[in-house]
Amino acid sequence: MVTSLEASTAGHSTSSTAGSIGVEYKTGDETRSLVGFARIITGPAWQDTPAQRLVRSWYNDPAILSYNQFTASRSTTSASFTEVNSEIRIEALVWSGEIWDVMEGVAGFSNSTVSTNSFSAIGIDSTRTPEPNGVLLTLLGTGVGGMSVGASARSIKTGLSEGITGRRG
């Protein structure tokens, strides 16, 4: 029975003590069981929205679903991978050993009469290095312009460090 909660920045360890084998506890103090973890945002406040899954339970933790989308059409003229706008970031707390399955859907539109290419990729943990399975949209010049196309990409990430992780668009 939980009688109180204690905030701590200490890590957690797995007990090997008889009667508690396998229980996660506060490193250095087996009288404190791990209940979950959370990250406080400005306010301070707790946040658990589709774009910011920042509260996680250790017990009975369901898989989390996160999503986000642009609120307006966005574009860039950058010739290298860049975050088009921070509004589509997705942040989540992950446990060590979890698998993060990330998918993106993209749509491209060109009002040009010449062929253009558009590249999109998933970036994880604030990196500008794209995951290897990005999307290339080729918009063929039609002579009149106004072509659109959609596509999606998926990245399954393992080996993430425990704590906050995020997708950068």
KOLROKOL-726072 format. One line per field, with one value per residue: residue number from 0; x, y, z of N, C-alpha, C in turn. Coordinates in nm, 4 decimals, decimal comma. Example, Ala and Ser with C-alpha at 12.3 -4.5 7.8 and 13.67 -1.06 7.14 Angstrom:
! KOLROKOL-726072
num	c(0	1)
n.xx	c(1,3190	1,2850)
n.yy	c(-0,5690	-0,2250)
n.zz	c(0,7800	0,7080)
ca.xx	c(1,2300	1,3670)
ca.yy	c(-0,4500	-0,1060)
ca.zz	c(0,7800	0,7140)
c.xx	c(1,3200	1,2900)
c.yy	c(-0,3300	0,0030)
c.zz	c(0,7800	0,7870)
! end
This chain:
! KOLROKOL-726072
num	c(0	1	2	3	4	5	6	7	8	9	10	11	12	13	14	15	16	17	18	19	20	21	22	23	24	25	26	27	28	29	30	31	32	33	34	35	36	37	38	39	40	41	42	43	44	45	46	47	48	49	50	51	52	53	54	55	56	57	58	59	60	61	62	63	64	65	66	67	68	69	70	71	72	73	74	75	76	77	78	79	80	81	82	83	84	85	86	87	88	89	90	91	92	93	94	95	96	97	98	99	100	101	102	103	104	105	106	107	108	109	110	111	112	113	114	115	116	117	118	119	120	121	122	123	124	125	126	127	128	129	130	131	132	133	134	135	136	137	138	139	140	141	142	143	144	145	146	147	148	149	150	151	152	153	154	155	156	157	158	159	160	161	162	163	164	165	166	167	168)
n.xx	c(0,0835	0,0577	0,1604	0,2652	0,4176	0,7334	0,9361	1,2194	1,5473	1,7084	1,8283	1,6908	1,6877	1,6987	1,5633	1,7211	1,6638	1,5256	1,1795	1,1323	1,2319	1,3021	1,1535	1,1398	1,3307	1,4191	1,7398	1,9791	1,8056	1,6077	1,3612	1,1974	0,9864	0,9810	0,7452	0,6775	0,7612	0,8016	0,8043	0,8388	0,6862	0,6973	0,5592	0,5283	0,4124	0,2326	0,2367	0,0523	-0,0228	-0,1210	0,0994	0,2971	0,3947	0,4528	0,4281	0,4635	0,3769	0,5114	0,3891	0,1394	0,1584	0,0348	0,0838	0,1906	0,0348	0,1167	0,0849	0,0965	0,0479	0,0922	-0,0281	-0,0656	0,0185	0,3534	0,6869	1,0159	1,3290	1,5603	1,8506	1,9383	1,8663	1,6358	1,4577	1,1380	0,9365	0,8885	0,6471	0,5533	0,6846	0,7259	0,7270	0,8318	0,8440	1,0590	1,1128	1,4085	1,5156	1,2771	1,0913	1,0629	0,8275	0,7929	0,6085	0,5608	0,3579	0,3461	0,2775	0,3124	0,3163	0,3289	0,3365	0,4738	0,5954	0,8024	0,9915	1,0262	1,1931	1,1225	1,2294	1,1791	1,2233	1,2546	1,3762	1,5425	1,5753	1,6688	1,8468	1,9961	2,0520	1,9035	1,6790	1,7374	1,5351	1,3852	1,1591	1,1148	0,9726	0,8783	0,7872	0,6538	0,7063	0,4370	0,3892	0,1823	0,1656	0,0684	0,0671	0,0201	0,1252	0,1371	0,2932	0,4435	0,6584	0,8381	0,9966	1,1620	1,2859	1,5406	1,7365	1,7373	1,8127	1,6998	1,4457	1,3635	1,2662	1,2502	1,0771	1,1813	1,0671)
n.yy	c(-0,1169	0,2185	0,4874	0,7371	0,9669	1,0371	1,2772	1,2392	1,2545	1,0466	0,7413	0,4185	0,0801	-0,2812	-0,5009	-0,7637	-0,8840	-1,1289	-1,1897	-0,9488	-0,9668	-0,8577	-0,6250	-0,2805	-0,0237	0,2803	0,3747	0,2873	0,2889	0,0615	0,0752	0,2366	0,2168	0,2205	0,4146	0,5628	0,8055	1,1566	1,4604	1,7970	2,0838	2,4307	2,6417	2,5664	2,2620	1,9531	1,7516	1,5772	1,5159	1,4481	1,5453	1,5788	1,3465	1,3237	1,2032	0,9041	0,5761	0,3149	0,0788	-0,1161	0,0216	0,1465	0,1195	0,4158	0,6711	0,9135	1,2200	1,4832	1,7822	2,0152	2,3508	2,5141	2,5594	2,4830	2,5679	2,5401	2,6528	2,5305	2,3413	2,1293	1,8901	2,0191	2,1524	2,2309	2,3660	2,4132	2,3370	2,0805	1,9020	1,6084	1,4921	1,2550	1,0510	0,7836	0,4472	0,2718	0,0395	0,0327	0,0283	0,2613	0,3491	0,5267	0,7234	0,9082	1,1211	1,2783	1,5478	1,6897	1,9847	2,1531	2,4500	2,4955	2,4900	2,3331	2,0328	1,9259	1,8296	1,6997	1,6366	1,4443	1,3529	1,1631	1,2821	1,2042	1,2720	1,5456	1,5604	1,6503	1,4658	1,2627	0,9827	0,6704	0,6060	0,8006	1,0149	1,0757	1,3041	1,3469	1,5925	1,6222	1,8372	1,9750	2,1485	2,3157	2,3448	2,3028	2,0441	1,7719	1,5415	1,2583	1,0804	0,8364	0,7585	0,5348	0,4707	0,2581	0,2685	0,1643	0,1208	0,3657	0,6156	0,6188	0,8449	1,1738	1,1948	1,2925	1,3691	1,5275	1,7331)
n.zz	c(0,0000	-0,0891	0,0964	0,0869	-0,1441	-0,2863	-0,4265	-0,6295	-0,7646	-0,7896	-0,9338	-1,0318	-0,9146	-0,9420	-0,7144	-0,5321	-0,3045	-0,0907	-0,1094	-0,2269	-0,4767	-0,7988	-0,7797	-0,8503	-0,7079	-0,5283	-0,5950	-0,3616	-0,1463	-0,0425	0,0804	-0,0558	-0,3165	-0,6739	-0,8387	-1,0602	-1,3140	-1,3863	-1,5715	-1,5108	-1,6494	-1,7582	-1,5179	-1,2254	-1,3798	-1,4389	-1,7320	-1,9647	-2,2541	-2,5974	-2,7449	-2,5563	-2,3587	-2,0573	-1,8114	-1,6531	-1,5499	-1,3504	-1,2818	-1,4352	-1,6796	-1,9666	-2,3228	-2,4877	-2,6793	-2,9033	-3,0772	-3,3227	-3,5144	-3,7861	-3,7569	-3,9611	-4,3102	-4,3840	-4,4847	-4,6277	-4,7518	-4,7185	-4,7954	-4,6564	-4,3916	-4,1660	-3,8859	-3,9557	-3,8185	-3,4735	-3,3651	-3,4183	-3,2631	-3,0688	-2,7480	-2,5099	-2,2163	-2,1700	-2,0712	-1,9818	-2,2193	-2,3556	-2,6626	-2,9168	-3,1393	-3,4162	-3,6418	-3,9384	-4,1313	-4,4390	-4,6597	-4,9750	-5,1742	-5,4759	-5,6564	-5,8761	-6,2124	-6,2716	-6,2009	-5,8619	-5,5596	-5,2383	-4,9158	-4,6229	-4,2842	-3,9798	-3,6744	-3,3774	-3,0308	-3,0272	-3,2343	-3,5416	-3,7197	-3,9452	-3,9115	-4,0785	-4,2658	-4,4279	-4,6160	-4,9574	-5,1602	-5,4832	-5,6894	-5,9863	-6,2576	-6,4243	-6,6193	-6,5778	-6,3056	-5,9560	-5,8206	-5,5954	-5,3387	-5,1177	-4,8421	-4,6182	-4,3375	-4,1232	-3,8133	-3,5991	-3,2877	-3,0737	-2,7724	-2,6469	-2,4022	-2,0644	-1,9789	-2,0946	-2,4293	-2,7699	-3,0732	-3,3556	-3,6090)
ca.xx	c(0,0000	0,1314	0,1147	0,3129	0,5053	0,8515	1,0064	1,3619	1,6193	1,7909	1,7903	1,6240	1,7587	1,6140	1,5921	1,7537	1,6328	1,4167	1,0499	1,1199	1,3095	1,2443	1,0872	1,2243	1,3341	1,5073	1,8778	2,0333	1,7049	1,5084	1,2313	1,1248	0,9587	0,9578	0,6046	0,6743	0,8392	0,7346	0,8856	0,7600	0,7039	0,6817	0,4394	0,5497	0,2904	0,2443	0,1854	0,0291	-0,1043	-0,0683	0,2293	0,3921	0,3646	0,5565	0,3947	0,4608	0,3631	0,5889	0,2940	0,0256	0,1841	-0,0068	0,1596	0,1456	0,0102	0,1458	0,0716	0,0957	0,0374	0,1069	-0,1511	-0,0704	0,1155	0,4904	0,7802	1,1546	1,4126	1,6861	1,8998	1,9749	1,7589	1,6144	1,3248	1,0588	0,8707	0,8910	0,5126	0,5197	0,7661	0,6599	0,8166	0,7791	0,9337	1,0732	1,1857	1,5223	1,4778	1,1539	1,1016	0,9831	0,7812	0,7557	0,5629	0,5267	0,2853	0,3797	0,2135	0,3854	0,2416	0,4108	0,2649	0,5753	0,5816	0,9212	0,9977	1,0936	1,2040	1,1049	1,2759	1,1316	1,2774	1,2345	1,4959	1,5122	1,6635	1,7236	1,9529	1,9663	2,0801	1,7761	1,6730	1,7732	1,4243	1,3059	1,0667	1,1455	0,8571	0,9158	0,6739	0,6892	0,6543	0,3305	0,3719	0,0799	0,1791	-0,0415	0,0697	0,0396	0,1515	0,1533	0,3733	0,4700	0,7820	0,8310	1,1251	1,1511	1,4099	1,5750	1,8613	1,7261	1,8388	1,5796	1,4191	1,2893	1,3110	1,1592	1,0836	1,1933	1,0165)
ca.yy	c(0,0000	0,3437	0,5815	0,8698	0,9720	1,1185	1,3169	1,2110	1,2491	0,9255	0,6370	0,3026	-0,0474	-0,3989	-0,5682	-0,9068	-0,9239	-1,2271	-1,1281	-0,8287	-0,9909	-0,8026	-0,4971	-0,1634	0,0629	0,3957	0,3316	0,3218	0,2839	-0,0397	0,0998	0,3267	0,1517	0,3059	0,4223	0,6175	0,9273	1,2665	1,5785	1,9181	2,1895	2,5660	2,6611	2,4293	2,1848	1,8216	1,7541	1,4482	1,5424	1,3708	1,5967	1,5734	1,2371	1,3490	1,1348	0,7603	0,4877	0,1912	-0,0318	-0,1108	0,1292	0,1095	0,1827	0,5535	0,7191	1,0557	1,2724	1,6273	1,8221	2,1582	2,4286	2,5891	2,5098	2,5243	2,5412	2,5803	2,6479	2,4707	2,2296	2,0209	1,8616	2,1228	2,1504	2,3327	2,4439	2,3350	2,3018	1,9390	1,8181	1,5146	1,4567	1,1469	0,9854	0,6423	0,3617	0,2023	-0,0856	0,0449	0,0483	0,3761	0,3289	0,6606	0,7284	1,0417	1,1342	1,4063	1,5827	1,7948	2,0537	2,2465	2,5259	2,5235	2,4150	2,2486	1,9237	1,9573	1,7212	1,7362	1,5296	1,4522	1,2434	1,1689	1,3025	1,1683	1,3263	1,6773	1,5485	1,6903	1,3496	1,1949	0,8370	0,6289	0,5739	0,9199	1,0181	1,1637	1,3352	1,4080	1,6593	1,6371	1,9560	1,9387	2,2541	2,4080	2,3586	2,2566	1,8999	1,7348	1,4000	1,2258	0,9615	0,8187	0,6880	0,4779	0,4390	0,1872	0,3046	0,0952	0,1681	0,5024	0,6338	0,6447	0,9863	1,2472	1,1814	1,3699	1,3635	1,6590	1,7252)
ca.zz	c(0,0000	-0,0949	0,1986	0,0486	-0,2604	-0,2641	-0,5481	-0,6190	-0,8912	-0,7852	-1,0277	-0,9715	-0,9255	-0,9253	-0,5886	-0,5294	-0,1680	-0,0806	-0,0857	-0,3107	-0,5986	-0,9204	-0,7548	-0,8740	-0,5900	-0,5345	-0,5759	-0,2308	-0,0401	-0,0805	0,1425	-0,1465	-0,4448	-0,7899	-0,8769	-1,1949	-1,3242	-1,4533	-1,5986	-1,4883	-1,7491	-1,7058	-1,4354	-1,2741	-1,4015	-1,4995	-1,8688	-2,0298	-2,3722	-2,7105	-2,7900	-2,4450	-2,2654	-1,9573	-1,6862	-1,6794	-1,4358	-1,3611	-1,2704	-1,5273	-1,7746	-2,1019	-2,4300	-2,5031	-2,8139	-2,9155	-3,2131	-3,3369	-3,6544	-3,8103	-3,7514	-4,0865	-4,4082	-4,3518	-4,5937	-4,6067	-4,8717	-4,6743	-4,8767	-4,5665	-4,2969	-4,0662	-3,8256	-4,0248	-3,7138	-3,3496	-3,3181	-3,4360	-3,1752	-2,9787	-2,6386	-2,4268	-2,1226	-2,2045	-1,9777	-2,0414	-2,2839	-2,4340	-2,8069	-2,9591	-3,2758	-3,4613	-3,7799	-3,9850	-4,2572	-4,5003	-4,7865	-5,0444	-5,2785	-5,5518	-5,7584	-5,9774	-6,3371	-6,2856	-6,1035	-5,7360	-5,4622	-5,0986	-4,8281	-4,4854	-4,2033	-3,8361	-3,5940	-3,2387	-2,9277	-3,0635	-3,3325	-3,6791	-3,8020	-3,9685	-3,9116	-4,2145	-4,3562	-4,4531	-4,7287	-5,0698	-5,2437	-5,6099	-5,7513	-6,1265	-6,3241	-6,5181	-6,7169	-6,5279	-6,1604	-5,8728	-5,7972	-5,4557	-5,3158	-4,9762	-4,8132	-4,4759	-4,3007	-3,9894	-3,7532	-3,4718	-3,2208	-2,9498	-2,7128	-2,5968	-2,2597	-1,9856	-1,9568	-2,1982	-2,5662	-2,8532	-3,2182	-3,4173	-3,7450)
c.xx	c(0,0887	0,0738	0,1623	0,3997	0,6194	0,9151	1,1549	1,4241	1,7135	1,7420	1,7158	1,7037	1,6593	1,6572	1,6260	1,7312	1,5145	1,2873	1,0261	1,1919	1,2332	1,1745	1,1860	1,2157	1,4288	1,6496	1,9299	1,9335	1,5925	1,3753	1,1440	1,1092	0,9385	0,8091	0,5933	0,7699	0,7654	0,8344	0,7950	0,7907	0,6853	0,5521	0,4745	0,4174	0,3248	0,1853	0,1715	-0,0721	-0,0502	0,0691	0,3361	0,3464	0,4726	0,5209	0,3832	0,4521	0,4504	0,4960	0,1780	0,0389	0,1399	0,0873	0,1060	0,1287	0,0346	0,1250	0,0718	0,0825	0,0582	-0,0288	-0,1691	0,0287	0,2523	0,5805	0,9195	1,2257	1,5478	1,7229	1,9468	1,8605	1,7547	1,4749	1,2459	0,9899	0,8634	0,7528	0,4784	0,6108	0,6765	0,7629	0,7516	0,8872	0,9393	1,1512	1,3013	1,4746	1,3489	1,1864	1,0105	0,9533	0,7236	0,7171	0,5322	0,4493	0,3146	0,3002	0,2932	0,2988	0,3360	0,3223	0,3607	0,5471	0,7029	0,9193	1,0745	1,0963	1,1851	1,1444	1,2196	1,1859	1,2461	1,3699	1,4606	1,6199	1,7392	1,8336	1,9075	1,9993	1,9506	1,7882	1,6876	1,6571	1,3320	1,2197	1,1189	1,0173	0,9091	0,7901	0,7134	0,6263	0,5522	0,3139	0,2679	0,0881	0,0602	-0,0459	0,0899	0,0578	0,1698	0,2335	0,3881	0,6017	0,7664	0,9721	1,0993	1,2860	1,4269	1,7019	1,8565	1,7572	1,7084	1,5660	1,3424	1,3511	1,2127	1,1830	1,0921	1,1522	1,1171)
c.yy	c(0,1242	0,4385	0,7236	0,8573	1,0671	1,1509	1,2932	1,2116	1,1288	0,8271	0,5253	0,1775	-0,1601	-0,4747	-0,7155	-0,9625	-1,0202	-1,1555	-1,0036	-0,8456	-0,9389	-0,6690	-0,3837	-0,0711	0,1793	0,3493	0,3821	0,3129	0,1884	-0,0231	0,1891	0,2583	0,2558	0,3000	0,4705	0,7340	1,0294	1,3790	1,6996	2,0176	2,3246	2,5788	2,6685	2,3526	2,0479	1,8298	1,6120	1,4699	1,4584	1,4176	1,5913	1,4682	1,2387	1,2969	0,9868	0,6832	0,3645	0,0709	-0,0108	0,0027	0,0858	0,1705	0,3253	0,5856	0,8686	1,0976	1,4244	1,6599	1,9722	2,2263	2,5125	2,5256	2,5658	2,4925	2,5857	2,5760	2,5863	2,3524	2,1137	2,0003	1,9704	2,1077	2,2652	2,4240	2,3567	2,2885	2,1545	1,8468	1,7269	1,4765	1,3480	1,0992	0,8383	0,5708	0,2979	0,0693	-0,0789	0,0626	0,1648	0,3594	0,4624	0,6558	0,8727	1,0319	1,2716	1,4247	1,6965	1,8552	2,1494	2,3190	2,5681	2,4424	2,3267	2,1406	1,9676	1,8331	1,7780	1,6155	1,5515	1,3322	1,2684	1,1895	1,2774	1,2245	1,4505	1,6707	1,5977	1,5757	1,2727	1,0441	0,7911	0,6052	0,6932	0,9055	1,1157	1,1816	1,4021	1,4627	1,6915	1,7626	1,9152	2,0411	2,3556	2,4286	2,2995	2,1069	1,8732	1,5837	1,3779	1,0984	0,9490	0,7447	0,6401	0,4471	0,3709	0,2005	0,2263	0,1580	0,3118	0,5061	0,6625	0,7942	1,0460	1,2202	1,2583	1,3513	1,5060	1,6441	1,7668)
c.zz	c(0,0000	0,0089	0,1701	-0,0754	-0,2308	-0,3981	-0,5279	-0,7581	-0,8950	-0,8903	-0,9579	-1,0013	-0,9048	-0,8011	-0,6106	-0,3881	-0,1674	-0,0432	-0,1696	-0,4439	-0,7207	-0,9036	-0,7811	-0,7528	-0,6151	-0,5052	-0,4416	-0,1164	-0,0796	-0,0103	0,0546	-0,2822	-0,5543	-0,8262	-1,0211	-1,2045	-1,4081	-1,4752	-1,5863	-1,5995	-1,6812	-1,6293	-1,2881	-1,2835	-1,4577	-1,6397	-1,9216	-2,1414	-2,4867	-2,7591	-2,6817	-2,3444	-2,1579	-1,8194	-1,7195	-1,5487	-1,4571	-1,3618	-1,3672	-1,6286	-1,9143	-2,2044	-2,4462	-2,6516	-2,8135	-3,0600	-3,2085	-3,4846	-3,6660	-3,8005	-3,8775	-4,1836	-4,3741	-4,4702	-4,5530	-4,7410	-4,8383	-4,7642	-4,7891	-4,4665	-4,1905	-4,0073	-3,8870	-3,9245	-3,5890	-3,3043	-3,3365	-3,3536	-3,0927	-2,8741	-2,5546	-2,3310	-2,1616	-2,0944	-2,0524	-2,0993	-2,3636	-2,5823	-2,8423	-3,1068	-3,3245	-3,6091	-3,8162	-4,1155	-4,3129	-4,6286	-4,8474	-5,1528	-5,3474	-5,6515	-5,8693	-6,1032	-6,3620	-6,1780	-5,9797	-5,6482	-5,3230	-5,0147	-4,6889	-4,4102	-4,0568	-3,7694	-3,4483	-3,1463	-2,9725	-3,1682	-3,4679	-3,7745	-3,8220	-3,9528	-4,0571	-4,3112	-4,3767	-4,5773	-4,8330	-5,1487	-5,3695	-5,6741	-5,8948	-6,1843	-6,4295	-6,6286	-6,6726	-6,3775	-6,0871	-5,8522	-5,6491	-5,4455	-5,1657	-4,9593	-4,6622	-4,4575	-4,1572	-3,9416	-3,6192	-3,4029	-3,0911	-2,8933	-2,6647	-2,4474	-2,1880	-1,9615	-2,0718	-2,3347	-2,6516	-2,9999	-3,2683	-3,5624	-3,8471)
! end
